[in-house]
Structures are given as C-alpha cells and as structure tokens.
Amino acid sequence: MKTSVRNREGITIIDLQGKITIGEGDVMLRDAVHEAVAAGSSNIVLNMKKTSKMDSSGMGELIAAHEKVKASGGMLRLLNLPENILNVLGVTQLITVFDVFDDEDEAIASFK
C-alpha cells in the first residue's frame, strides 16, 4: 500500500492506494494516522478511492484510527469508499461508526 498526505483548508487528507491487509497495509495506515495526529492534525480524511481491498486486520486499523483521532479531540471522515469496502462496513454495521462521503468538498465542509 502507498500513502500520501496533503492538507486542504486545515484538514489533513491521507490518500490511500492499494490493499489494506495484514502485514504491510494495516501498519502503513496506522503509521500515517499516528504521524498526522503527532504532527498536530486533529481532523483527518482518509481518501480510499484507490484502495483495492481491505481485510479484517485493515478494518481493525480503521476502527483504531477512528479512536486515535477521537482521543486527540478530532474527527475522522472516510472519502470515496470502494463498493466492496462499503458493503463490508454495511454488513458489519461499522458504517454507523464513520462519517462517509463521496465528495471531497462535502467531507471538508463537514468539519465546519
């Protein structure tokens, strides 16, 4: 998996690309979120447009990321969820935990 970080209107956007699976992908997600929080980011968007797959380990890291950002006084949003990941979040009822957006402008505006 690859990550890249950018800022827009004071919001940190982490673009994820590839598989968020046990081993490398889940660790990269964890590290990206922890680094953003350590750098002072309180509001974070995970852009998952180019995420191809997520296993249970990736789901666990997604929940851990949500809790990490929340514990720092911030909010986490999910952006551009692929249909397969959206379906899994729906089946597991985790969709109720996250604020999910299909449009980056709307995700950014949701923090205001």
N, C-alpha and C positions, 0 to 999 in steps of 0.2 A: 504494500500500500504506500501511497505517497500523500503527503500533506503539504499545503501551503497556507500561509496566514496573511491576511490583509485586513486593513481597517477601513471602515466607512462610517462617517458621522459618529465616531467614538465607539463604534461597535466592532468587536473582533469577529471576523469571519474566517473560519477554518474550512478550506476546501479539501475534501477527502476524495481520493481516487484509488480504485482497486477494491480488494477484498478486506473486510474487517473480520478476520478469523483468528482462531487461536494461534498463538506464536507471535508473528511479526505485526500483523494488522491491529490487533487489540492493544498491543503495547504502544504502537505509534499513536493511536487515538488517545490513550491515557496520557502519554507524554505531551502531546500537542495541547490538550486541555490544561494539564498541570502547568506547563510553561506559560500559557496565556494568563492563567489565574495568578501565577507567581509574578508576572510582569505587570499586574495591576488591572487586568481586564476583568470586569465584573459581568458584562453582558456579552454573550457569545452565541454565534450562529454556526451550526455545523451544516455546511452545504454538502449534501450527499448525492448530488446529481450524477457524479461519475463513480459512485460506489456500486460495484457489481454484485457483491454477495456479503451476507453477514450471518455468522453462526451464533450459537448460544453464548460463546465467550464474548463476541462482539456486542451482543445485546447486554450482557453484564457490564461491559465497559461503558456502554451508552447510558445505562442507569447510574453507574458510578460517576460519570461525567456530570450528569444532571445533579446528583447530590453534592459533588465537589463545588460546582458553580453556585448552587443554592446556599451551601455553607459559607461561601465567601460573600454572601449578600447580593449575589447577582442572579441572572436568569439565563437559561439555555433555550434556544429555539432550534428546531430542525427544519431544513430547507431542501426542497427538491428530492423528496424520498422516492426511490425507485419503487415500482409497484410491488415487487416481491418482498421488499422490506416493509412497506406499508401494510401489506397483507399479514405478515408475521406480527407486527405491532398490534394490528386489529384483533387477530385470533388470541393473542396473549393478554389482551386488554391493556397493554402498555401504552397504547395510543392515548389513553386518558391521562397519562403522566406528562406527556410532552405537548408543547405548542408546535404545530406543524404548519408550514407554509409552502406554497408553490411559487411564490413571487418574492424576490429579494427585497423589493421596495416595501412590501407589506410586512415582511419579517423585521426590517429595520424600524419601520414606523411603530411596530408593536411594543417597542421598548419605551416609547414616549408617553 
